[in-house]
């Protein structure tokens, strides 16, 4: 049994079974005598290490999934030239040009696969100011997803927008997962500050403080 405890502890895929077998083996050795004490102890130690590693990995994954938001307090480096990026890979601080979203009436949605990231000192349709994750295993209906995205972005950015001297001329837009990207694991909503005047571009970074 001490050999079984060592093997299950070494493999790790049996969870605490190696530790249980190890303790049972130690009791038998203490009661009846015999060899294998070292293997039993090794099985217990290895099982405990596997359980601890699994708990740590789960905790790190849960922290990432439940992270409520990122805000413009930690923006990425500002680009120095125009580049086209996947819409799911926009970063906080990116200034973007997206003709589809710029011309979409409020309350309607449009599928966007990529956007152009430009220097914030050039005319642009919006600036990425926050991101957050939508919880849950099943994708909400589209209207509910739009509501979650809108309220989530308003909660995170309304106060920040007010700090800008041109706050009254600014508005919020957002990007949320499609049914396909959701199936691929995408849960991120990207909050973008845009001009409140349809068709008008921004010409400078939004003031954050």
N, C-alpha and C positions, 0 to 999 in steps of 0.2 A: 504493500500500500504506500510505503514511503516513496517508491519509484513512481507510482501513479501520481502522487502529490507533486513530485518534482516535474514530471512531464507536463501535467496540466498547468502548473504555475509557469513553466517555461513558455508554453504556447500562448497563454494569455487569453485566448478566445473563450475559455470556460469560466471567466469571471472569478468568483470567490471559491469555486469548486476546489482549486488547488490548495487554498488555505484550509478549507474544511477537511479535506483528506489528510493534510499535514497534521492538523491537531488530533484527528482520530488516530493517525499512525503513532504520534508521540505518546498518546495515552496507552496504546497497546504495547509499545516498547517499554514504557515505564512499568506496566503491569506484568508483562511476560518476559521482558528482557529481549535482547536481540539487536541486530544491526539496522542501520538505516536512519538513525537520528539526524545525521547531517543532511541527507536528502530531504527528509520531512521538513526541516527548518528552512532549507533552500526553497522548497515549494511554497511555504507560507510567505516568505519574503518576496518571492517573484510575483505571487498572486497579488499581494498588497501593492507592489509597485505598478502592476498593470491596472489595478482598480484606481489608484491615484492618478495615473496618466490619463485614463479615460475620463475621470471626473474633471480634470483640468481642461482637457480638450472640449468637453461639453460646456464647461463654464465660459471658455473663450468664445465658442460658437454662439452661445446664448447672449453674451454681452454684445456681440456684433449684430445679431438679429434684432435685439430689442433696443438698440441704441436709438433714442427718440429723434434726434436730429443732428445735423451739422449746420453751422451758421457761418456767416461771412467773417467771423472772428479769426478763422483759420483758412484764408483763401489760398489757392494755388498760385504759382508764379504767373504774372501777366504775360501773355504771348506777345511777341514782337512782330509777327507776320500772320497772314491769313492762312488758316488750315481747315480742312473739312474733317469732322470727327463724328463717330457714332453718337446718336442722341443719348444713348444710355451712359456714355462716358464723359459727359460734361462735368466740369469741376467748378466748385465755388470760386468766384472771381472771374470766370470766363465771360467775355462779352461776345454775343452771338448774333448772327444774321440768319433769319429763318423766315422766308417770304410767306410760307404756308400759314404759320401761326400768326404772323403780323397781319394777315388779311382775313383771318377766321373770326366771324362774329362771336361775341361773348355768349357763353352757354353752349356753343357747339364744339365738336372735337374733330381733329384731323390727324391722320397717321403721319408721323415724322420719323424717318430713318436716320437722317444725318443733318447736322447744322454746320455753319461756317463760324469758326472762332476767329475773332479779329482783335487787334489792339483796342483797348477801351477808349483811346483818344480818337479813334475813327468812328464815323457814324455806324450805329448798330441798333438792332431791334430790341435787345434786352441784355440784362446782366444776371448771371446765376448768383443767387444770394443765399440759398439754403437747400438742403436735401433732407429727406426723412424716409423711413421705411414703413410700408403698410403691413400691419400684422395679419396673421391668418393663413390657413392653408389653401382655402378656395378663394378665387378672385371674386370680388364683389361685382354686382351688376354695374354697367358703365356709369349710370347716373349716380349710383352710390360712390363709385370710385372718384368721379368728378367732385362730388361733395366733400369726400375725405381729403382730396388734394387741395381744394379751394380753402377749406377751413384750416387745414394743416399749415398751408403757406401763410394765410392771414395771421394765424397765431404766432408764427415765427418771425414775420417780417414787418408787420404793421408799425411797430415801435421804431424799427430801424429806418423805415422809409421816412418817418416824420422828422428824422434828424437831417435829412437833405433839404437844402434851401428851396428846392423846386418840388417839394413833396406833393403839393396839390396837382402837379402835372404828371404824376407817376401812378402806375397801376400794377397789378400782379397778374402773372400768367403762370402756367405750370405744365410739366410733362409727367405723364404717368404710364405704367406698364400697359402694353397691349396684351391680348390673350396669349399670343405666341411667346412674348418675352416673359410673361408670368410663368408659363409652363417651363421655361428655361431657368427659372429662379430669380427673375428680376422682381424686386419689391420696392424699388426706389421711386419717390416722387421728387422732381427737381423744380424748385421755385425760382421764377425769373421775374425781375422787375422790368417793366416796359413803360413806354409812354402812354399816358391816358388818352392821347389823341391818336386815333387810328391812322396808320400810315406814317406817323412822325417818328423819326429815329432819335436815339440818345446820342450825345456827342462827348460824353465824359463818364468816368466812373461814378457810381453812386457813393455819396458820403456815408460812411459807416459810423462815425462818432462825431 
